[in-house]
Amino acid sequence: MTPNPTPPQLRSSTNTEDHVEQPDAAIETPAHPATFAGLTSAQVEASRAEHGRNELPSTSSRSLWAILRTHVFTLFNGIVVASFALLAVLGRWQDAVFGFSAVANSIIGIWQEYSAKRQLDNLRVLNAPHARAIRDGEPADLMREDLVVDDLIVVRAGDQVPADATVMTSAGLQLDESLLTGEEDAVDKRPGDEVLSGAIVVAGSGTARVTRVGAHSFAAKLTAEAKRFSLVNSEIRAGINRVLRLVAILLLPVLLISINGQVQAFGGWQQAFESGAWRDAAVGAVAAAIAMVPLGLLLMTSVAFAAGALKLGSRKVLVQELHAVEGLARVDVLCFDKTGTLTEGGVAFDAAHPAADAQPGWQHALATMAADEGANDSARSLETEFTAELALPTVAEIPFTSQRKWSAISLADDAAAGTWILGAPDIVLRPEGDAALLAQVAELSERGQRVLALCFSAGALGDDEVSEQTLRDDRVGVAIIALRERVREDAADTVRYFTEEGVSLRVISGDDPRTVTAVARGVGLIGEHESGIDARTLPDDQEQLGELMETHHVFGRVTPTQKRQMVHALQARGRVVAMTGDGVNDVLALKDADLGIAMGHGSGASRAVSRMTLLDNQFQAMPSIVLEGRQAIANIERLAKLYLSKTSWAVLIALIFGLLAWPYPFEPRQMALLDGISIGWPAFVLALLPNSRRYVSGFFRRALQFAVPSGIVITLSLIATALLLQRFPQSLEQQQTASALVLAVTSLWVLGLVCRPFRPLLAAVLLGSITVLILCLFVPLTVWFFGFAWPDAPVLIGIAIITVLGCVALEIHGQLRLRSEARELA
């Protein structure tokens, strides 16, 4: 009975002409190869042979074997496994504890990617399993896969269109294409209009000729594109991969030099094999190789992201790829639709504008329409102003249809006796008598508001008027009703947060640009002087589009293809783009954005391709995601400084000691201990600490600028220790203990620099590491296990001096770096 108005500026661009269709009339078009009797059995077979069946490809996004190969059969896992096996054969199981990091890395990587694979493999745009078609002049229920090109299909309210088709007949056929095009309003379909697979029939019925099936249909092409495998763009992963590639290049030559150097240190190849000293040489070479590979950095990165994902999960944010936690910390442009983010969907009453000589009782008429049980969202929104106490009994009514775009009721009560008509202004108002009201409609429409018009006609509706559903010629405009979008209470605060944090916002909507502009202006996203752009006027050239995207913030009438082009245009200008969406129309843009975020109420396809899903559809969760991302990337930058410092000195020590044929200064088990106290367990704390530091690009560069000089200082300290030990000869165990002491103290100093500014927890971590080191040096069991033996007094004095000098050099370097980074991050 009550209307859901679609003013001229809000209608689909598909149907540009105003028209009123009779709901029960089927409109026919000229004959086509698929006649209204449908295909014959012979024609079906011929079409199937030429074009195939309506089977959607069942390709998987990525095979399980490919995932296993990526995460298991890697160069570094090969090194770890070979080293582990060698130590096991030599009976040195105590030195093989490093193998568990590689196992953990592989398990986390496989689990993460397999979870994403399952999401993509379950992606479906087209869910309707059955279809109705006309075959040999008779209706037939078919499986969707049995449809062929030129089949005549029958669609009714509630159906999902099973294949791309062209409308042949329409009896009030109306489709919800919001998931495909982004337009909220249902779209009337007339003969000759195209319908895409996946659209939902919300009203009426009709027939359509199938034009594309199987892999050629819209649904299949979209699904295939969405299933394309990709990983979220991650600066952290890219930085770590650069380190790993560099280590991979250096690993083999350094390892060969180290092996030869260790053998030469034990008297040469022949003597080493004859005396069995080759075993100690092999263990030293393994220690050198493992020290070069930053296995712990990979593991702790996953731990930091997993912790962030768990925290976000408690806030109803599902993280589908761990590196996505990093994403929003780097994002500088956030693109989103209006509905579900700035607005809740639907409309709310804004104001009533009665005519100067308005017929009394119009408030009662509106209250009666709003109180009706069948009232739609637009009419129901009037209840806030025109309460049920004002409603009157209805004598006769003409219900609302989207084709007619108006409804009417007759009231007998003296307070509002007569017939009242509510509908779209361009339909119910008369240019010759309602000029003032039409001018007001134009003004309100320019502000982006939805508008209803109320008219009055004396006398009640007759039976013939109700059956024929025609507008009365004597109607007079009474009032204009302005409706507005229901804006989320938290929308303005969320917009303000991103603006203050330097994240530029873009509203990309399928709705009318004036409507979108009004909402954006209301939440403070744009000022009074900026207006939205109609996407139908946008250039195809990417560079020109990018320039417009940089200077404008609101876009309406955007098609799914344009959403993807907009993402690409921003990325081409060096922007890191996040995209939120909920429909099939958003899938390709979500897929190609640096970070895709789906709304929980959205389509399965949008959720499948996104890196994150807001399960409770609350856009206000976005600042929490930003904070978790910032915490992860800031903490991992700290971890990278620790691990890359170790990689730096490990490469230099292996190379220099190998070239000089000096024994490698540590046992693998001693390396494991030193790693544990200076990097390993402190890294768990550092990975999980709160950290809201603003993200600034260049994480990898800053980490290297700190790590490489630190590694050089530690290397020089170890070389000085080796020279000291040549001056004062010691046993192998004493030499290794002296080197371990120097490495422990200098590495802990690096940890202290990374922990600054100190907090109570960070101070406790550092003190805890020092305590563990002291215990391991004095408890008999750990002394035996790690092979420690205290060097003589002259050596102790010498390594104390070397250590102090090394720590002073590290402190000077650290202070310079901390000040430089403070200026860069300010």
N, C-alpha and C positions, 0 to 999 in steps of 0.2 A: 504494500500500500504506500510505503514511504520511499522517497527517492534517494538515490545515491548519485548526486549530480556530477556531471563531467562538463564543466564550462569549456568553451571553445579552445582556450589556451592549454587545456590539460588533456585534450584528446590525443589518441595515438596518431602519429604522423602517417600511419598506413591509410587511414580513412580521413580524407580531407574535406569531404562534402557532408553537410548536415543532411540527415535523412531519417525518416521514421518508417520502420518496417512493421507490417502486421505480424504479430507473433505466430499466427497459425498458418501463414502463407508460405508455401515452398516456392522459391524463385528458381526457375530453370534457365539453363543456358543452351546454346545450340549443341547439336549432337557432336560426340567426340568418339574416337576409337573405343574408349570405354563407355559404351552407351549406358542408359539408365537401367538396362537389363543386366549389366555387369558382363564379365568375360565368360566365354564358353570354356569348357574343359580343354579344348584344343588350343585356344588362345592363351590359357594359363600356362600350358606346357611350353608353348613357343616363347612366351615372355620369360619364363623361368630359364629356358635354355640360353636366351640372349642376355638377360640382366641378372640372373641368379635369384635366390630367395632373400627374404628379409632377415638374414642372420647377422647378428652383430659379431664382429671379430672377437675372439676370446684370448687375444694375445696377453701375455703377462708383462708387467712392467719391467721385471728383471728376474732372471732365473736364480734359484737357490744356489746352484753351482757357481754362478757369477759372483754372488755375494760372498760365498765361502772362499773363492779364489782371490777376491779383493782383499779380504781381511786375514786370511790364513797364509796363503802362499805369497808372502812378501819377502823382499830382500832382508829386512831386519829380523823378521821371524826366522828366516833361514840361518842368519848369523847366530841368533840366540839359541836355536835348536842345536846347531852344530857345536856351539860352545858348550852347551849343557851336556850334550852327548859325550864330548871329549873329556870333560871333567868327570863325568860318571865312569867312563872307561878307566880313567887314571885313579879312580877311587877317591877323588877329592870332592865328595858330595857336599861338604860344608861350603864350598865356594860356588855352588850352583843355585843359590837362592834367587838370583836375578831372573830366573826363568819364569817366575810367577807373574811378573809384570807383563810380559809378552802375552801370557795366557789370558790375563784379565783384559788387556787391550783388545784382543781378538774377540773375546766373548761380548764385551760391551759394543764393539763395532757391528758384529753380526746381529745382535739383538736389536740394535737401533735401526739398522737398514731393513731387516726382515719385517719389523713392525710397520715401517713406511711402505714396504712392498705389499703387505696384506691390505693396507688401506687403499692403495691404488688398484690392486687386483679386484677389489670388491666394488670399484667405482661403477655406478650405473646411472646413466642419464635417462634411459628408457626402461621403465619398470613394468609396464602393462604386458602380461603374458598372453592375453587373448585379443582377438580383433573380430569385428563383424564385417562381412563383405557380401556383395551381391554376386552370386555365381549362377550362370544359366537362368537368370531371372528370378532366382530364389535366394532369400537371406541364408547365410551360412556362418556358423561360429567356427572360427579358425584359430590355430595357434599363430601368434604374431609372426613367427618365422615363415609361415606358409604364404604370406602375402607376396605378390609380385607386382612389377611395374604395370600400370594401367588398371589394376584392380579398383573396383568401386567400393569404397569402405563407408560404413555408416557409423557416425559418432553421435553420442548423446551426452547429456549432463552427467558429469562424474567420470567420463572416459579420459584416458590419456591418448593423444593422437599417436598411433603406432608406427607411422611412416610419414615421410615428407609427401605432401599432397597439395592439390589445387581444389578449392571448394567448387562443387557443381551445383548443389542446392542448399538453401539455408532457410530454416524455420526458426528465426530468432537465435541463430548460432552465435555464441559468445565464448571467447577463449581467454583463459588466464595465461598470459605469456610473460608474467613477471620474472619467472626463473630464467627465461630465455633472453628477454630484452631489457629487463630492469624496470619497465613501466608498471606502476601499481594498478592502474585502472584496467578492468577487463576490456577486451577489444572485440567489437562486432566484426563478424566475418560474412562477407557477401560472395556471391558467385564470382570466380576469377581470382579471389584472394588466395595467397599461399598460406598453408599451415605447416608448421615444422613439427617433426617428431619430438615428443616430450611435453608439448603444450597440454593444458588441462581444459576440458570443456566444462564451463561453469553454468551455462544456461543454453536452452534451446537444443536443436539437433540439426543434422544435415548430412549430406553425402559429399565425398571428395574422391578425386582420382589420384591414385598413387603415382608419384613422379620419380621418386628415388627410394631405393631399398638397400638394406645391408650396409656394406662399407661405404657406400656413396651418400648415405643419409646424413642429415645434420647431427643426429645423436651419435652415430658411429664415428664421424670425423672428430667431433668434440671429445668423445671418450678416448679415441686413439691419441689425440694430442695431449690430453690430460694425463694419460698413462706414461708419457715420455719420462724416463728416469732423469732425475736431477737432484742435486744436493743444494741446500741453502748456501748462499754466498757468505763465506765466513772468513774474516780477516785473520782470525786466530788459526784456523785450519790452514789457510794459505801460508801464514808465517811459519808454522811448524813444518809444513811440507817443504818449504824452502830450506829449512835447516836440515831436514832429512835428506833432501836431494844433495845438498852440499856434503853432508857426512857420507852419503853413498859414493860420491865421486872420490872422496879422500880415503874411504875405508880400506879398499884393497891395497893401494900403494903403501899407505901407512902401516897396514897390518903386515905386509911382506917385510917392510923395513924393521918393524918391531920384532917379528919372529927371528929374522936374521940377527938383529942386535942382541936379542936374548940368548940365542945359541952362541954367538961370539963371546958374550959375557961369561959363559960357562966353559970357555976353552976351545970353541970352534965346533963344527958339525961332527967331525970324527970323534973327538974327545967326549962331546956331549952324549953321543949315542953309546959309546963304550962305558961311560961312567953312570949312565942313566939320568944325567942332569938335564936331558932334553925334556923330562917331565916338568921340572920347575920352569924351564924356558917356555914350554907350551902353556903352563898356567899363567905365566906373566903376559904372554901374548893375548890370551883370552881376557885377562883383566884389562889390558889396553883397549881391546876391541869393544868390550861391553861398556867401558867408561865413556866411549865416544858416542854411544847411542842414547839419546835422552828418552829412554822408555818411560821413566816416571812422569815426564811432562805430558805425554799422551794420556797416561792413566789419570793424572790429576786434573787435566782439562775435562775429561769425561766426568770425573767426580764433581767438579764445580758446576758443570752444566746439569748433571743429574740432580744435584741438591736444589738448584734453581727450579728445575722442572717439578720436583716434589712440592716445593713451596707454592708454585703457581697452581699446582693441582689442588691444593687446599683452598685456593681462591676460585675454583671452578674454571681454571684455564688448562686445557689439555695440550701438552707439548708433544708433537708427533716426530720431531727431530731435535736432538739435544742441542745442536749448534744454533737452533732458532732462538734459544735463550739469549744468545749474544746479539741477535739481529736487531732488536729494537734499540739497543744501546748505540748502534751505529746509524740508525735510520735518521735521515734529515728531512724526508718528505713522507707524510702519511696521507694516503688517498682512501676515501671511504664514501659509502652511499649515505644519503640523508636518512632513509628509513632504517630504524634499528640502531642507529648510532646517535644522531642528534634528535631524532623523533622516535616515538614508541609505535608508530603506525596508527592509522585512523585519524579522525579529526575531532576537534573540540569547538564548542560554541565560542564565538568571539564577540559579535555585536549584532543587534537588529537595527535596521535603518528604515523606519516607516515613511510612507509618502506623506506629504503635507496634509492631504485630505483622506487619510487611511480609513477604511471601513472599520467601525468598532467591532471588537470581538476577535481580532486576528490573533491575539495572544492565546485565546481559548482554542483556536484552530491548530496552532502550532503545538500546544500542549497535548491535544488529542492525537495528533500524528506521532508525537514522540512517545506517547504512552502505549501505542499499539504493540501487541506482542510480536508482530512481524516486522517491526521497525528495523531498518538497517543501521549501519554505524553512523551515517550522516544524520539521519532523523533522530537516532537515540541521543546524539550529542546535544540536542536541544533541551533535554530534560533538566540540565543544570540551571537553565534560565526559566523555562516554562514547565513548572512542576506538574505532577499528576493531579493535584487538587484543582487545576484549571481545566482538566479534560472534561469533555461532554460526550454524551452518547452519540454514536454515528448512525445516520439513517441509511445512507448508501455510500458506496466507495468504488473507485477505480484504482486497482493496485498499481504500484510502480513497476515498470520494466525498463531495462537498460536501453532497449530500442526506442521506446517512446520518450523516456527521460522526464516523465512527470507522473504525478498521482493526484487523485481528487477525492474529497470527502464531502458529504452533505450533512449539516447539523440542523436540528429543528429547534433547539433551545433559543429563546429570545435573545440571549446574550451574544449569540453568534450565528443566527439563522442564515442559511444560504449554502452555497457551494464554494469550497476553498480548494485552490489548485496550487500545488507546490512542485517546482521542477527547475530544470536548467533555464537560466534567464533568456538565452537566445531562442528557446522553444516557446516559453509561456508568455513572455512580455511582448507587447505589440508596439512596433516602432512609431505608429501614428498617435498612440495615446499614452505611452509610458516613456517618453523621451528622457525625462529627468531621472527616472530610475535606471534606465539603460546607461546613462552617462555615469551614474554612481557605480554601476556594475563594472564599467570599463576602468574606473579609477581604482576600485578594490582589486580587480584582476591584475592591474599593473603592479600592485603591491605583493602579488603572489598569493592572494587569498582565494579560497574556494567560495563560490557564491551560489546561494539559492534564491529564487524569487517566489513570492506568495501573491496569488491573484484571487479576486473575489468575483462571484457571479450570483445574481439573485436567483432564488428558487432552488429546489432540490433536483438531484439527478434523476432523469427518467430511466425506465428500463432499457429503452432503445439506446440511450447514451452510454449506459453501463456496458451493454453488449457490444456496441460498435467502438467504444473507447475513443471518442473524438473530443477535441477541445471545443469549448463553448466560444462562440464569436463575441459574446458580450462581456468577456472577462476584463477586469481592470486590475492593474498592478496595485498592490497594497503595501508591500514591504520587501526589503532586501535583507537576507540573512547572510552574514559573513562568518565563515568557518576558518579555523586555522589548524595547522598541524599540532599534534600533541607533542610538545618538546619535552625531552627527558629532563628531570630535575637536575641531574648531575652534568648535563651537556656543557653548560657555560663554564663550570669549574674545570672540566676535562680540557676544553679548548684553551682556557687560560693557562693551564699547566703546560701543555705542549708549546704554546707560544712563548712562555717564559723560558722554557728549556731549549729554545732554538729549533724546534721541529716545525717545519712549515706544513700547513694543512691544505688539502684539496678535496672539495666535495664533488664527486663524480656520480651523477644521478641520471636515471632515465626519465625523471619527471620534468615538468615544465621549468625552465630556468628561473622564471619569476617566483614560482613557489619555493624553489630551492634557495634563491637569494633571500627571500623573506625570512626563512628559518635561519640561514647562516648569519644574517644581520642580527637576528634576535638573540643569538647566543654569543655575539661579540666576535665572530670569526672574521667578518669584514665590516668596513665602515659604511656610512650612509652614501658615500659617493661611488662605491664600487658595485657593479651589477654583474649578474651571472651571464655566461656566454651560452648561446644556443649551439650545441655541438654540430648541428647540421651545417653551420657556417665555418667550421674549422678546416684549415688547409690539410692536404694529404702529405705535404712535404714535412719530414720529420724535424728538420731544423727549425722551420717556421712554427710548427706545433710546439716544439720545446720552448721557444721564446714566449709564446702565449701562456704556456703552463707555468713559466717562471713568474709572470707578471699578474696572472689572474688566479683566483682561488675557487670559483664556483662555476660548475659546468652542468647544464641540463640537456635532456634529450640525447644522452650519450648511448651509443650502441655498444654491444659486447666487443666488436672489433675495435672500436675507438678506445675503449678502456685499455685494451692491450697496447694499442699504439701510444696512448698517453704514458703508460708505464715505460715503454721503450724510449720515448722522447726524453723523459726525465733522466733515465739511466744514461742516455747518450751524452747528457750534459754533466755527467759525473755525480749525479744524485743517487743516494741509497734509498730505495723506495719500499715502503710497506703498503700493503693493500688489504683492506677488509672487504668482505662480501658474503652473501648468503645464497646466491642463486646460481643456476647453471650459466647464466649470462656473465657471471664473474669468474668462471673457472679459468679461462686462458690468462686473464690478467693476474689472478691469484698465483697461477703457476709460474709466470714469468717475473713477478715482483721479487725483489730481494728477500722479502718476508711476506708470505700470504697468511692472513688471519681470517678464519671463517667464524660466522655466528652459529651458535649451537642449534638454532631453530631452522637453519638453512638446509639446502639440498645436500644429499649424501655426496654428490659430485664435488661440491665446493669444499666440504669437510675433508674429502679424500686427498685433494691436491694441496691443501693448506698445511703450513708448518705448525700452526697453532689453531685451537678452536676455543672460543669463548662459550663454554657450555651453558651458562645462564644468560647469554646474550647481553651482558652488561658491559657497555663500552667504557664504563668507569674503571674497569679492571686494567685498562691499557697503561695508566701510570705505574701500576704495580709491575707490569711486564718490563717497562723501561728500567725501573729500579733494580729488578733481578738481573736484567741484562748488564746494567752498569756494574753491579757487584761482581758478576762473573768475569767480565772482561778486565776490570781493574785488578781483581785478584789473580787472574791468570797472567797478567803482565808482570806481577810480582814473582809468580812461580817461574815464568820464562827467564827472568833475570837470574834466578838461582840455578836452574837447569842448564841454561846456556853458558853460564860461567864455568860450570863443570865440564861441559862439552869443549869449551875453548881450551882449558888447561889440559884436558885429556888428550886432545889431538896434538897439542904442542909437546906434551911429555912423551907420548908414544913416538912421535917423529924424532925429537931431539935425543931421547935416550936410546932409540934404535940406531940412529946414525952414529952416535958416540959409543955404541956397544956397551952401554951401562945396564946393569940388571934393573928390571922394572921395579920401582920402589915399593909396591904394595902387593899383597895377596888379594885375590878377588873377594875373600870373606872380609878382609879389612876394609876394602872399598865399600862393601855392603854396609858395614857398620858406620863408616864416615858419611856415606850417603844418607843413612837413616837418621843420624842426629843433626846433620846440617841441612838436609833437604827433605828427606822422606816424610817423617811424621810431622815436622813443622808445616810441610806443604798441605797436609790435610786441614790444619787450622787456618792457614792462609787462604785456602780455597773457599772456606765457608764463612769468613768474616763479613759482617756488614760493611758495605763500601758504596757510597752514593756519588763518588767522584764523576764529574761530567766526562763523557767520552770525547776524546780527541784522537783523530786518526794518526797512525804512525806507531802503533803498539810495537810492531816487530823492530822498527828502527831504534826506538828508545831502549828496548830490551837488549839489542846488540851493542848499542853505545855504552851501556852499563856493563854487559857481560864480558865482552872481548878484552877491554883493559883489565878487568878484574881477573880474568883467566891468565893474562900475561903476568900480572903481579904474582899470582900463586905459582905460576911456572918458574919465574925467576927465583922465588923462595925455595922451591924444590931443587932447582939446579944448584943454588948456593948450598943447600943441605947435602947434596951428592958430593960436591967438591969438599965440603967439610969432612965427610965420611972417608974420602980418599986420603985426607991429611991425618985422620985418626981412625984407622981401620977398626971395624966392628964385625961381629958375626952377622949373618944374613938377617936373623930375627931382629937384632939390634938396629941394623940399617933400616929395615922396614918400619920398626917402631918409631925411630927418629923422624922419618919422612911422614909417617901417619900423624905424629904430633903436630908437625908444621902444617900439614894439610888441614887437620882438624881445627886448629885455632884460626887460621886464615879463612877457612870456609865458614866458620861460625861468625867471624867478623862480617863477611859478606851477608850472612843471614841477618845480623844486626842492622846492617844498612838497609836491607829490603824491608825490615819490620818498622822502620821509622816513618812517621812519628810513633813512639812507643805508646801502646795502651797496656793496661794491666795484663790482658791475656797474652799479648805478644811478648811482654817482658817475661811472663811465666814460661812461655814456649822456649825462649832463649836460655833461661836458667835451667829448665828441664833438660835441654840438650847438653848443657855443660855438665849437669849432674850425671847423666847417663855415661858420658865420656869418662868422667873420673871413676865411676864404679867399674866400667869395663877395663880400666887400666890397673885396678887394684883387687878386684874379686878374683880368686884363683880359677874358678871355672871359666870365666870369660877370658882371662889371660891365656889359659890353655887353648880355648876354642879359637881365638883370634890370632894366636901365635905371637903375643907381645913379649918383648924382653927389653928391660930398661937399658939404654946406652950408658956409657961411662960419663963421669962428671964433666970433663972438658967438652964432650959432644953436647951434653945438656945445656951448658952455658952458651955454646955456639948457636944451637938451634933456638934458644931463647932470644938471642940478639937478632937472628934472622927473622924470627916471627914478629918481634916488635917492629922492625923496619918494614916488614910486609904489611902489617896492620896499619902503620902510619900512612904508607902509600895508598892502601885501600881507602882509608878514611878521607884523605885529600881528594881522591878520585870520586868517592861517593858523595861528598859535600858539593863538589862542582856539578855532578849530575843531578842531584836533588834540586839545586837552585835552578839549573837549566830547565828541568821538567816543570818546576813550579811556574816559571815564566811561560812555558809553552801551554800549560793546562789552565792558566789563569783566564 
